[in-house]
């Protein structure tokens, strides 16, 4: 029984299939694909490819992709790590010799090899019935025939105007008429459409070799990048097993490092030692505990997490009860823990897609170009906006996340999946850069501790303790803000909305699906 009411939009219900995305057109495309016999994986790729055109600030083929997929909602969960690597010439010494101590976010050095296309190809090979030739068609149509700009996307476009004005080829591609697009504008991207056509016809190799790769390399090297055709040709997706923890009788799964999902699992391990139900869902105590759990988990992430293919990451040790215990005993309700300040180098933009099809194949899928509009570098002839994910590296020899040849940076994007007794219950995710682990923790605890439905869990006011300041949405009641200040939190009102989430709850007994989608974005849940 719910003990509070937060008025928002309704949940969406269906029996056959369900999708939730950050844009109605993408949700519709996913439904069309499933109605035509496609799987959850097919639907996710088609929706994501379209979002790469119509939500260009968040995602695209110049970015990376992670996914968790569980066949029939009861099979083995597979984690897909489609994150790109640094060029083979990118050594820490090269940067330090040139007095570069952090990766400039709009430079060629911030561009890691885009992993999305290879990830889509790998996921479809394992779990799809359709190919890129079919699934890229809606994206091609939007790029060539034009798409209408949605309000949240226009908000980001306006916010990033200066960045786009000063980018590489961005004025030509992303500032039609020299100013930011506004809601209702129709945008055409014929060059991107042509690139997508080439990938649809010739598959992932069209992206990682040949003319398209050559154009990306030429564009990047032209502005000082270290990238080579060999770097693109060598790219591959890692297929692995997820990592998890238990919270309130539910298993919660994440992609392993270099994904940062372990951050959310550490937060859950800490919060599982407190009875959150003793506090109101909107209370000083709850906000405080969430902030303390986040501060501990983010400190862990910055100290210990890097690319496990190049550095040792003690996942079992970090997820052990003892790791959480060490910090839990110091948490006080009347003051903040004394922790070293960590300043993670990124606060990116992302799209998250969740899909469950009629066979209950479950897909939790995320794709990102890192910061809003990525590196603000568009490949000269192909119209591909490139990510700035390598901005997540440190240039600090000895640090697990120090840049190195062929290394993958510590990421921010995390698709999640909650299961019970081996069965999928909820594929979910929360977009929004550094907010993602906190957002996922909040949505899950809203449901498991406070009995929210998926939509209420997503709607509820949010906060992020980041770089020593508690950023709170305007909807957080004033008395809570005051209460947090009294116990020592520095607070600020957050400018834009914090993140954006989607979730689908599977009711196996009734044979139904319930979807929720964040009002902080333009999207929706759709089912049939």
DAWOCOR-V222972 format. One record per residue. N is the residue number from 1. D_CENTER is the distance of its C-alpha to the mean C-alpha in Angstrom with 2 decimals. Layout:
{{N;D_CENTER} {N;D_CENTER}}
//
This chain:
{{1;31.77} {2;29.58} {3;31.04} {4;29.52} {5;28.57} {6;25.72} {7;26.35} {8;23.47} {9;23.03} {10;24.23} {11;22.45} {12;22.69} {13;24.78} {14;25.67} {15;27.42} {16;26.35} {17;22.70} {18;19.76} {19;16.51} {20;14.21} {21;12.18} {22;11.79} {23;15.07} {24;18.36} {25;19.27} {26;16.30} {27;17.13} {28;20.73} {29;20.20} {30;18.54} {31;21.60} {32;23.96} {33;22.75} {34;23.27} {35;26.59} {36;27.64} {37;27.23} {38;23.75} {39;21.58} {40;18.19} {41;16.85} {42;18.89} {43;17.64} {44;13.90} {45;14.76} {46;17.12} {47;14.86} {48;12.09} {49;14.97} {50;16.35} {51;13.31} {52;13.48} {53;16.92} {54;16.91} {55;13.73} {56;14.27} {57;12.84} {58;9.19} {59;9.41} {60;12.39} {61;14.40} {62;14.46} {63;10.92} {64;9.34} {65;8.27} {66;8.13} {67;9.98} {68;12.48} {69;15.62} {70;18.78} {71;21.84} {72;23.90} {73;21.91} {74;24.29} {75;24.06} {76;22.57} {77;18.78} {78;17.44} {79;14.34} {80;13.38} {81;12.26} {82;12.10} {83;11.65} {84;14.51} {85;17.37} {86;19.51} {87;22.77} {88;25.69} {89;27.56} {90;25.02} {91;26.91} {92;26.74} {93;30.47} {94;30.07} {95;28.03} {96;30.27} {97;33.38} {98;32.21} {99;31.49} {100;27.72} {101;26.26} {102;22.62} {103;20.66} {104;21.19} {105;17.97} {106;19.71} {107;21.81} {108;21.86} {109;21.26} {110;17.64} {111;17.08} {112;16.28} {113;17.21} {114;14.66} {115;13.73} {116;12.42} {117;15.96} {118;17.27} {119;14.50} {120;15.27} {121;18.91} {122;18.78} {123;17.08} {124;19.67} {125;22.44} {126;21.78} {127;20.91} {128;21.77} {129;25.07} {130;24.42} {131;23.72} {132;21.88} {133;25.24} {134;24.94} {135;21.23} {136;20.85} {137;23.79} {138;22.13} {139;20.01} {140;23.29} {141;25.16} {142;22.85} {143;23.04} {144;26.79} {145;28.07} {146;25.86} {147;23.33} {148;23.63} {149;21.35} {150;19.86} {151;20.33} {152;16.91} {153;16.34} {154;19.87} {155;19.15} {156;16.51} {157;18.97} {158;21.72} {159;19.93} {160;19.20} {161;22.72} {162;24.13} {163;21.37} {164;21.88} {165;25.64} {166;25.63} {167;23.26} {168;24.49} {169;25.44} {170;23.10} {171;26.13} {172;27.43} {173;24.31} {174;22.35} {175;25.14} {176;27.52} {177;30.82} {178;29.63} {179;27.68} {180;24.26} {181;23.84} {182;24.57} {183;23.87} {184;26.14} {185;26.45} {186;26.50} {187;24.78} {188;25.85} {189;24.30} {190;26.99} {191;26.14} {192;22.58} {193;24.26} {194;26.69} {195;24.06} {196;22.30} {197;25.85} {198;26.55} {199;23.52} {200;24.56} {201;28.06} {202;27.71} {203;24.40} {204;21.96} {205;24.98} {206;25.38} {207;22.21} {208;22.89} {209;26.66} {210;29.19} {211;29.17} {212;25.46} {213;24.69} {214;27.91} {215;26.89} {216;23.57} {217;25.61} {218;28.40} {219;26.24} {220;24.58} {221;27.91} {222;29.59} {223;27.73} {224;28.17} {225;25.46} {226;26.37} {227;24.78} {228;27.08} {229;27.30} {230;27.51} {231;24.06} {232;22.64} {233;25.04} {234;24.18} {235;20.45} {236;19.54} {237;16.82} {238;17.26} {239;17.92} {240;18.25} {241;18.63} {242;16.18} {243;17.08} {244;17.86} {245;19.94} {246;22.05} {247;21.89} {248;24.72} {249;25.67} {250;22.26} {251;20.42} {252;16.72} {253;14.92} {254;12.05} {255;11.73} {256;14.16} {257;14.07} {258;13.28} {259;10.01} {260;10.17} {261;10.32} {262;13.99} {263;13.57} {264;13.02} {265;15.89} {266;18.11} {267;17.63} {268;18.73} {269;21.60} {270;22.79} {271;22.61} {272;24.29} {273;27.41} {274;27.77} {275;28.89} {276;26.55} {277;28.76} {278;31.49} {279;29.62} {280;28.79} {281;25.16} {282;25.54} {283;27.55} {284;27.90} {285;27.94} {286;24.68} {287;22.82} {288;24.65} {289;23.86} {290;20.12} {291;20.34} {292;22.51} {293;20.34} {294;17.33} {295;19.71} {296;20.99} {297;17.73} {298;16.32} {299;19.78} {300;19.70} {301;16.42} {302;17.87} {303;21.19} {304;20.61} {305;17.40} {306;17.47} {307;17.59} {308;19.80} {309;21.44} {310;23.00} {311;23.27} {312;24.10} {313;21.45} {314;23.28} {315;20.74} {316;23.68} {317;25.16} {318;22.09} {319;21.62} {320;25.41} {321;26.96} {322;28.92} {323;25.96} {324;24.98} {325;28.71} {326;29.51} {327;27.50} {328;28.02} {329;31.74} {330;31.32} {331;29.28} {332;31.59} {333;31.29} {334;33.31} {335;31.65} {336;28.66} {337;28.39} {338;29.53} {339;26.59} {340;26.12} {341;23.81} {342;20.68} {343;19.06} {344;15.68} {345;15.65} {346;12.38} {347;10.81} {348;8.37} {349;7.33} {350;4.74} {351;5.94} {352;5.89} {353;9.40} {354;11.80} {355;15.27} {356;18.54} {357;21.55} {358;25.30} {359;25.67} {360;22.92} {361;20.74} {362;17.33} {363;14.05} {364;10.61} {365;8.41} {366;5.05} {367;6.00} {368;6.00} {369;9.24} {370;8.41} {371;10.87} {372;12.09} {373;14.12} {374;13.17} {375;16.45} {376;18.57} {377;20.27} {378;21.08} {379;22.92} {380;26.52} {381;27.63} {382;24.59} {383;22.52} {384;19.31} {385;17.12} {386;15.97} {387;12.91} {388;13.79} {389;11.75} {390;15.20} {391;15.52} {392;13.84} {393;17.09} {394;20.14} {395;23.56} {396;25.37} {397;27.36} {398;27.26} {399;23.80} {400;21.57} {401;18.87} {402;21.57} {403;21.23} {404;23.37} {405;24.27} {406;21.94} {407;19.62} {408;15.82} {409;14.28} {410;12.69} {411;8.93} {412;6.42} {413;3.37} {414;5.30} {415;6.86} {416;10.13} {417;13.68} {418;16.79} {419;20.15} {420;23.78} {421;26.58} {422;24.50} {423;23.64} {424;20.26} {425;20.14} {426;16.68} {427;13.50} {428;10.94} {429;7.56} {430;7.03} {431;4.93} {432;6.73} {433;6.71} {434;9.42} {435;9.68} {436;7.08} {437;9.89} {438;12.46} {439;11.07} {440;10.92} {441;14.30} {442;15.69} {443;15.02} {444;16.47} {445;19.39} {446;20.10} {447;20.80} {448;22.46} {449;24.37} {450;25.07} {451;25.39} {452;23.08} {453;22.21} {454;18.62} {455;19.06} {456;20.82} {457;18.25} {458;15.54} {459;18.17} {460;19.54} {461;19.64} {462;17.20} {463;17.59} {464;15.93} {465;18.34} {466;17.37} {467;19.92} {468;22.78} {469;22.28} {470;21.21} {471;19.38} {472;20.35} {473;19.88} {474;23.28} {475;23.52} {476;24.00} {477;27.81} {478;29.97} {479;31.75} {480;28.58} {481;27.80} {482;31.46} {483;31.35} {484;28.41} {485;30.36} {486;33.44} {487;31.92} {488;30.74} {489;27.26} {490;26.86} {491;25.09} {492;23.91} {493;22.89} {494;19.39} {495;19.76} {496;16.94} {497;15.33} {498;12.94} {499;9.52} {500;9.71} {501;9.85} {502;11.30} {503;13.56} {504;16.60} {505;19.50} {506;21.97} {507;25.62} {508;27.52} {509;30.89} {510;30.82} {511;28.96} {512;26.57} {513;22.92} {514;21.60} {515;18.53} {516;16.97} {517;14.77} {518;14.08} {519;16.98} {520;14.99} {521;13.76} {522;16.16} {523;15.29} {524;17.07} {525;17.66} {526;20.45} {527;22.62} {528;26.03}}
//
